[in-house]
Amino acid sequence: MHSPVDTKYAHLTLDELITAFAVHSAEALHERRTVLLPVQVDDILIRRRHHYNRYLSKRSANPLDDAEQLVLFTHIDVTDSETPGEALAAIRGVCGKHSPARVYSALNPGG
């Protein structure tokens, strides 16, 4: 008998998902300050669902593109001198201008 796979789905844009994880994890109270972020560009995968997009294009005059968005989040120590900067650089390609700024503010409260 197979056990069910514990899969979590979030109906957010990639920008909203990454920003929410980073900001909430950076603001959480725990022993060691860490943030959850993808560390490199390869940690973010967008897999287009071509079959579903074809179906949508037949049913709607102006369909939105559909894709699975997979993100590998890593606990990053906020005191690390390099990795948080690499992570912010990695998300710039998929996040709007305001999101990295929100994450940076959560990493550097009061300053």
C-alpha positions, 0 to 999 in steps of 0.5 A, a space after each residue: 500500500 502506497 502512502 499519499 504524497 504530501 503535496 502543497 499547492 499555493 495559488 499565488 504568482 511566483 513573485 507573491 510566493 517567493 516574497 511571502 515565504 521570505 518575508 514571513 520566515 525572516 520575521 519569524 521568531 526563532 533561535 537563529 535568524 534565517 530566511 527561506 529563499 531560492 539560492 540560485 536561478 536553477 532553484 526556480 523552475 517554471 514548467 509550462 502546461 502546453 496541453 492545458 494552454 491549448 485547451 484554454 486557447 480553444 475555450 477563451 479569446 484571451 486565456 492566461 498562460 498556465 504553468 507549474 511553478 516549482 521553487 526550492 527554498 533553502 534556509 539561509 542564515 541572515 548573518 551569512 555575508 554572501 548567500 542572502 545577496 546571491 538569493 536576492 540576485 536569483 529572484 530578481 529575474 522572476 520578481 517585480 522591483 518591489 519584492 526584493 526590496 520588501 525581502 531586503 527590508 525584512 532582512 534588515 529591520 530598522 536599517 
